[in-house]
Amino acid sequence: MCREMEDGTFFQRLKAAGIELERREEEEEEERDGDLSLAVEEGGQRDEGSEAEEDVEPKLEQAENRDEEEGKDQEERYKELEQWQQEELGRQEELELGQEEQELGQGQEEQEQEQER
């Protein structure tokens, strides 16, 4: 992990995860938009009267329900990403503290050696 921090791969992985999440969200949004357009298009082609509206309504409801489900999925992904980020930041802090303790320990050893001389 420390090596990842030094060479920057930690932040690259973190950035890549965020970019991947954004890409998925855009794809899902495009898919939803396409589904809504298709539902309206199919309903309009069948009949221009009230029957067309009745055909579109269930498809719109399905699309809305799917949107709600996908919204929940997105929230879960955000929570997972945030949790992962917190874990990684916690690990980073632990490593930094470990390094500081190690440096302090080395400094004390050097002082003790000088005092012995």
Residue, then its C-alpha position, 0 to 999 in steps of 0.5 A: m500500500c505504501r508503495e502504491m501511495e509513493d508511485g501514485t497508483f492508489f490515486q489512479r485506481l481511485k480516479a479510475a473507479g470514479i470514472e467507471l462509476e460515471r460511465r455506468e451512470e451515463e450508460e444507464e441514463e441513455e438506456r432509460d431515455g431510449d426506453l422512454s422514447l421507445a415507449v412513447e413511439e410505440g404507443g403513438q404508432r398504434d393509435e393516436g387516441s386514448e388507447a395509445e395513452e393507455d399503452v404508454e402508461p404501463k411502459l412509463e410506469q415500468a420505466e419509472n419503477r426501473d429508474e427507482e431501482e437503478g437509483k437505489d443501485q446507484e446509491e448502493r454503488y456510491k456508498e460502496l465507493e465511499q466506504w472503499q475510499q474511507e478504508e483506503l484513507g484509513r490504511q493510508e493514515e495507518l501507514e503514515l503513522g507507522q512511518e512516523e513512529q518508525e522515524l521517531g524510533q530511529g531518532q531515539e536510537e540515534q540519540e541513545q547511541e550518541q549519549e552512550r558515546 
